[in-house]
């Protein structure tokens, strides 16, 4: 199983507790999360299914390389962390 966790700032908009899900890629793991709560998908992906510019995704502490298809591989026991990139002063 893959552990998918979210930054607390996303919880202001939609409930997103950490979940353990199956998957071989980031896309598969996030797909399992979206199946449990489809509203989260609109906060993370745009209309074409591409990761929104203000969202950062990490696998085991490293930024994903494939922001378009989220095809980065994940292994059993990996952790995916999703956060909103914040800016401003």
SULBELJO-V963530 format. One line per field, one symbol per residue. ss: DSSP state (A for helix, B for strand, O for the rest). phi: phi as a letter, one per 30 degrees, with the letter a starting at -180 (. if undefined). psi: psi as a letter, one per 40 degrees, with the letter a starting at -180 (. if undefined). A space follows every 50 residues. Layout:
ss: ???
phi: ???
psi: ???
This chain:
ss: OBBBBBOAAAAAOOOOOOBBBOOOBAAAAAAAAAAAOOAAAAAABOOOOO BOOOBBBBBOOBBOOOOOOOOOBOOOOOBBBBBBOOOOO
phi: .cccbbddddddcadbddbcbdlcbeddddedddddbeddeddccddcic edddccbbchicdddcddchdedbcejdbcccbddcbkb
psi: ihhhiiidddeddihgiiihiiieidddddddddddgdddddddiadeei hidehhhihfehiidgedefehiiiheihhhhihhiia.
